[in-house]
Amino acid sequence: MEHILYWLWLTTKYGVTPSKIKVLLEYFKTVEEIYFSKNFNNIYGLSDKIKSSLADKDLSKAEKILEQTAKLNQKILVYDSESYPQILKNISSPPYVLYIQGKVLELDRVLTIGVVGTRNSSEYGRVVTDRICRELAQCGAVTVGGLARGIDTVGAWATLDVGGVAVGVVGSGLDIVYPSENVELVKVITEKGCIISEYAPGTPPVRNHFPARNRIIAGLSRGILVTEAPEKSGALITAKYALENSAKSIIVSASCFFAATCGVSIISKIDMIGSICTLISRGALISMVVVITMLPAFLMVFDKIICKTTKRTRHADIKY
């Protein structure tokens, strides 16, 4: 238990961001070494305020967080825990503490697909997202989203409606449901899946938490479904993170006939139906960016991509 306390102490220190922790671990190797160290002068990039904060060894805040999580029936995964997802360790700035409500899933052993998109979706966008997520879930994939209004919520409910497993990643403490209308969604997700946050209980959903949350969605996902993402949207931030991670893929479902969704063109790599068919004929796994327009025929092709991909990578024997 002390080991977890040291991680809670470190991750709640002033100015100690994941990037700073990465630097500290390169020097000290373990969180215990960081905690018991009295000298941080030789570590590059630490301000005097951060050094002063690290010199304070008071564990009372960490102990309070541990007590809160126990009362809320939450779980804590720390970076060096055996249960911590290896896939998430591969990103440039991993969260070093994860708070979890629900099941601790073996996310390294399943096909995980991120589902993100606009909050102001069209009927087309909702229908396409619903259909794709249902088929992915039926083939054994786990969907990962941010539980925002719009596409994130559509994808989660579609997954759950067919008995699938969904994961929500939020930008607040797990005791705060945002948006508030998703209280029931959170409850249903945690029956078979989980809600994940890097923020301690009581942390409000402030603006800068959401881009940080998006890197976790991308990090947990082996592929990303982006629906109708406007330029400069959080969905495109997630897509950018996914592209930066090795062995990541993006599937874009959108219509560029409307300005509100033209942001997806920024990450489009394949926009020709002939190119998609060529990839299918070669038995390609999901390893491309695909733009699906409003033409119904494209959905038929997309179905084939989904089936070829998930049948090869599903893990139906995983117990949740």
C-alpha positions as CSV (number, residue, x, y, z in Angstrom):
1,M,0.0,0.0,0.0
2,E,2.9,2.4,0.7
3,H,4.0,1.9,-2.9
4,I,0.7,3.3,-4.2
5,L,0.9,6.1,-1.6
6,Y,4.3,7.2,-3.1
7,W,2.8,7.3,-6.6
8,L,-0.2,9.3,-5.3
9,W,2.2,11.7,-3.5
10,L,4.3,12.2,-6.7
11,T,1.4,12.6,-9.2
12,T,-0.3,15.3,-7.1
13,K,2.8,17.4,-6.6
14,Y,2.8,21.0,-7.9
15,G,4.1,21.1,-11.5
16,V,5.0,17.4,-11.6
17,T,3.5,16.5,-15.0
18,P,3.8,13.1,-16.7
19,S,6.8,14.5,-18.7
20,K,8.5,15.6,-15.5
21,I,7.9,12.1,-13.9
22,K,9.5,10.5,-17.0
23,V,12.6,12.6,-16.4
24,L,12.6,11.7,-12.7
25,L,12.3,8.0,-13.4
26,E,15.2,8.1,-15.9
27,Y,17.4,9.4,-13.0
28,F,16.0,7.6,-9.9
29,K,14.5,4.4,-11.5
30,T,11.8,3.9,-8.8
31,V,9.1,6.0,-7.2
32,E,10.6,5.1,-3.8
33,E,13.9,6.5,-4.7
34,I,12.2,9.7,-5.8
35,Y,10.3,9.9,-2.5
36,F,13.3,9.4,-0.3
37,S,15.7,11.6,-2.2
38,K,16.6,14.9,-0.6
39,N,18.5,16.4,-3.6
40,F,17.0,17.2,-7.0
41,N,19.5,19.7,-8.1
42,N,21.1,17.5,-10.7
43,I,17.9,16.9,-12.6
44,Y,17.5,19.0,-15.7
45,G,14.2,20.8,-16.3
46,L,12.9,21.1,-12.7
47,S,12.0,24.5,-11.5
48,D,12.8,25.7,-8.0
49,K,9.1,25.4,-7.2
50,I,9.0,21.8,-8.3
51,K,12.1,20.9,-6.3
52,S,10.6,22.6,-3.3
53,S,7.4,20.6,-3.8
54,L,9.3,17.3,-4.1
55,A,11.2,18.1,-0.9
56,D,7.9,18.0,1.0
57,K,7.4,14.4,2.0
58,D,4.0,14.8,3.6
59,L,1.8,11.8,2.6
60,S,-1.5,13.1,4.1
61,K,-2.9,14.2,0.7
62,A,-2.1,10.8,-0.8
63,E,-3.6,9.0,2.2
64,K,-6.8,11.1,1.8
65,I,-7.1,10.1,-1.9
66,L,-6.6,6.5,-1.1
67,E,-9.3,6.7,1.5
68,Q,-11.6,8.4,-1.0
69,T,-11.1,5.8,-3.7
70,A,-11.8,3.0,-1.3
71,K,-15.1,4.6,-0.2
72,L,-16.1,5.1,-3.8
73,N,-15.2,1.5,-4.7
74,Q,-12.6,2.7,-7.2
75,K,-9.4,0.9,-8.0
76,I,-5.9,2.4,-8.6
77,L,-3.4,1.2,-11.1
78,V,0.1,2.6,-10.9
79,Y,2.6,2.6,-13.7
80,D,4.7,-0.3,-12.5
81,S,1.7,-2.5,-11.6
82,E,1.3,-5.8,-13.4
83,S,-2.2,-4.8,-14.4
84,Y,-1.2,-1.5,-15.9
85,P,-1.8,-1.7,-19.7
86,Q,1.4,-2.2,-21.6
87,I,-0.1,-0.5,-24.7
88,L,-0.4,2.7,-22.6
89,K,3.2,2.6,-21.6
90,N,4.2,2.9,-25.2
91,I,3.0,6.5,-25.6
92,S,5.3,9.4,-25.1
93,S,3.6,10.8,-22.0
94,P,1.8,8.0,-20.1
95,P,-0.4,8.6,-17.1
96,Y,1.5,7.2,-14.1
97,V,-1.7,6.7,-12.0
98,L,-5.0,5.4,-13.3
99,Y,-8.2,5.6,-11.3
100,I,-10.7,2.9,-12.4
101,Q,-14.4,2.5,-11.8
102,G,-15.6,-1.0,-12.8
103,K,-13.6,-3.9,-14.2
104,V,-9.8,-4.0,-14.6
105,L,-9.7,-5.2,-18.2
106,E,-6.8,-6.9,-19.9
107,L,-6.6,-4.3,-22.6
108,D,-3.4,-5.6,-24.1
109,R,-5.1,-8.8,-25.1
110,V,-8.1,-7.4,-27.0
111,L,-8.8,-5.3,-30.1
112,T,-9.5,-1.8,-28.8
113,I,-11.0,0.8,-31.1
114,G,-11.3,4.4,-30.1
115,V,-14.5,6.2,-31.0
116,V,-14.4,10.0,-31.1
117,G,-16.1,12.7,-33.0
118,T,-18.2,15.9,-33.0
119,R,-20.6,16.8,-30.2
120,N,-23.0,18.2,-32.9
121,S,-23.3,15.2,-35.1
122,S,-25.7,14.8,-38.0
123,E,-28.2,12.0,-38.3
124,Y,-25.8,10.4,-40.9
125,G,-22.9,10.5,-38.5
126,R,-24.9,9.0,-35.6
127,V,-26.3,6.2,-37.8
128,V,-22.9,5.3,-39.3
129,T,-21.2,5.4,-35.9
130,D,-23.9,3.2,-34.3
131,R,-23.7,0.6,-37.1
132,I,-19.9,0.4,-37.0
133,C,-19.7,0.1,-33.2
134,R,-22.3,-2.5,-33.1
135,E,-20.5,-4.7,-35.6
136,L,-17.1,-4.1,-33.9
137,A,-18.6,-5.1,-30.5
138,Q,-20.2,-8.2,-32.0
139,C,-16.9,-9.3,-33.4
140,G,-15.2,-8.9,-29.9
141,A,-13.7,-5.5,-30.1
142,V,-13.7,-3.1,-27.1
143,T,-14.6,0.5,-27.8
144,V,-12.9,3.3,-26.1
145,G,-14.3,6.9,-25.9
146,G,-14.4,10.1,-24.0
147,L,-18.1,10.0,-23.0
148,A,-18.6,13.5,-24.5
149,R,-22.0,14.4,-25.9
150,G,-22.6,13.3,-29.5
151,I,-20.5,10.7,-31.2
152,D,-18.7,9.4,-28.1
153,T,-22.0,8.7,-26.4
154,V,-23.5,7.1,-29.5
155,G,-20.6,4.7,-29.8
156,A,-20.7,3.7,-26.2
157,W,-24.4,3.0,-26.2
158,A,-24.2,1.1,-29.5
159,T,-21.5,-1.2,-28.0
160,L,-23.5,-1.8,-24.9
161,D,-26.8,-2.5,-26.8
162,V,-25.3,-5.6,-28.4
163,G,-23.7,-6.8,-25.1
164,G,-20.2,-5.5,-25.9
165,V,-17.6,-4.0,-23.6
166,A,-16.9,-0.2,-23.5
167,V,-14.3,1.9,-21.8
168,G,-14.8,5.5,-21.0
169,V,-11.8,7.9,-20.4
170,V,-12.8,11.1,-18.6
171,G,-11.2,14.4,-17.8
172,S,-12.3,14.7,-14.2
173,G,-12.4,12.7,-11.0
174,L,-14.5,9.5,-11.3
175,D,-17.0,10.8,-8.8
176,I,-18.0,13.6,-11.2
177,V,-20.0,12.6,-14.2
178,Y,-19.6,15.0,-17.1
179,P,-21.8,15.6,-18.9
180,S,-24.3,15.0,-16.2
181,E,-26.8,13.3,-18.5
182,N,-24.4,10.3,-18.9
183,V,-25.0,9.1,-15.3
184,E,-26.9,6.0,-16.6
185,L,-24.3,5.4,-19.3
186,V,-21.5,5.4,-16.8
187,K,-23.4,2.9,-14.6
188,V,-24.0,0.5,-17.5
189,I,-20.4,0.7,-18.8
190,T,-19.0,-0.3,-15.4
191,E,-21.0,-3.5,-15.3
192,K,-18.7,-5.1,-17.9
193,G,-16.2,-2.4,-18.8
194,C,-14.7,0.5,-16.9
195,I,-14.4,4.3,-16.6
196,I,-10.7,5.5,-16.4
197,S,-9.2,8.8,-15.3
198,E,-5.8,10.1,-14.3
199,Y,-7.4,12.6,-12.0
200,A,-8.1,12.0,-8.3
201,P,-11.6,12.1,-6.9
202,G,-13.1,15.6,-6.6
203,T,-11.1,16.9,-9.6
204,P,-13.5,19.1,-11.8
205,P,-13.6,18.7,-15.6
206,V,-11.6,21.8,-16.5
207,R,-10.8,22.7,-20.1
208,N,-7.1,21.6,-20.2
209,H,-8.0,18.1,-18.9
210,F,-9.6,17.1,-22.2
211,P,-6.7,17.2,-24.5
212,A,-4.7,15.3,-21.9
213,R,-7.6,12.7,-21.7
214,N,-7.5,12.4,-25.5
215,R,-3.9,11.1,-25.4
216,I,-5.1,8.2,-23.2
217,I,-7.9,7.3,-25.5
218,A,-5.4,7.2,-28.4
219,G,-2.9,5.3,-26.3
220,L,-5.4,2.6,-25.4
221,S,-6.7,2.2,-28.9
222,R,-5.3,0.1,-31.7
223,G,-7.5,1.9,-34.2
224,I,-9.6,5.1,-34.1
225,L,-13.0,5.8,-35.6
226,V,-13.4,9.5,-36.1
227,T,-16.8,10.8,-37.1
228,E,-17.5,14.2,-38.5
229,A,-14.6,15.9,-36.6
230,P,-14.4,19.7,-37.2
231,E,-11.0,21.4,-37.5
232,K,-9.2,22.1,-34.1
233,S,-11.6,19.6,-32.4
234,G,-10.7,17.3,-29.6
235,A,-11.4,14.3,-31.9
236,L,-8.6,15.5,-34.2
237,I,-6.3,15.9,-31.3
238,T,-7.0,12.2,-30.5
239,A,-6.4,11.3,-34.1
240,K,-3.1,13.2,-34.0
241,Y,-1.9,11.3,-30.9
242,A,-2.9,8.0,-32.6
243,L,-0.9,8.8,-35.7
244,E,2.1,9.6,-33.5
245,N,1.9,6.1,-31.9
246,S,3.3,3.2,-33.8
247,A,1.0,0.5,-35.1
248,K,-2.0,2.8,-34.8
249,S,-4.7,3.3,-37.4
250,I,-7.5,5.7,-38.0
251,I,-10.8,5.2,-39.7
252,V,-12.5,8.4,-40.6
253,S,-16.2,8.4,-41.2
254,A,-17.4,11.7,-42.4
255,S,-18.9,13.8,-45.2
256,C,-16.7,16.6,-46.5
257,F,-19.7,18.1,-48.2
258,F,-20.3,20.1,-45.0
259,A,-17.8,22.6,-43.6
260,A,-18.5,21.4,-40.0
261,T,-16.9,18.1,-40.8
262,C,-14.1,19.1,-43.1
263,G,-11.5,18.8,-40.3
264,V,-11.3,15.1,-41.1
265,S,-9.6,15.9,-44.4
266,I,-6.5,16.9,-42.5
267,I,-5.8,13.3,-41.6
268,S,-7.2,11.6,-44.7
269,K,-4.8,9.2,-46.3
270,I,-7.2,7.2,-48.5
271,D,-10.2,8.8,-50.1
272,M,-10.8,6.7,-53.2
273,I,-13.2,3.7,-53.2
274,G,-10.9,1.9,-55.6
275,S,-8.0,2.2,-53.1
276,I,-10.1,0.7,-50.4
277,C,-11.2,-2.2,-52.6
278,T,-7.5,-2.8,-53.4
279,L,-6.6,-3.0,-49.8
280,I,-9.5,-5.4,-49.1
281,S,-8.4,-7.6,-51.9
282,R,-5.0,-7.8,-50.4
283,G,-6.4,-8.8,-47.0
284,A,-5.2,-5.7,-45.3
285,L,-5.7,-5.3,-41.6
286,I,-6.8,-1.9,-40.2
287,S,-3.7,0.1,-41.1
288,M,-5.0,3.0,-43.1
289,V,-7.0,6.1,-42.8
290,V,-10.3,5.7,-44.7
291,V,-12.7,8.4,-45.6
292,I,-16.3,7.2,-45.9
293,T,-18.6,9.6,-47.6
294,M,-22.4,9.6,-47.7
295,L,-22.7,7.0,-50.4
296,P,-24.4,3.9,-49.0
297,A,-22.1,1.7,-51.1
298,F,-19.1,2.8,-49.0
299,L,-20.7,1.3,-45.9
300,M,-20.8,-2.1,-47.7
301,V,-17.1,-1.8,-48.3
302,F,-16.5,-0.7,-44.7
303,D,-18.4,-3.7,-43.5
304,K,-15.8,-5.9,-45.3
305,I,-12.9,-4.0,-43.7
306,I,-14.4,-4.5,-40.3
307,C,-15.0,-8.2,-40.8
308,K,-11.6,-8.9,-42.2
309,T,-9.9,-7.0,-39.4
310,T,-11.8,-8.2,-36.3
311,K,-12.0,-11.8,-37.3
312,R,-8.2,-11.9,-37.4
313,T,-7.6,-10.1,-34.1
314,R,-10.6,-10.8,-31.9
315,H,-10.1,-12.7,-28.6
316,A,-13.4,-14.3,-27.9
317,D,-12.0,-16.4,-25.1
318,I,-11.2,-13.4,-22.9
319,K,-13.3,-13.4,-19.8
320,Y,-14.6,-10.1,-18.4
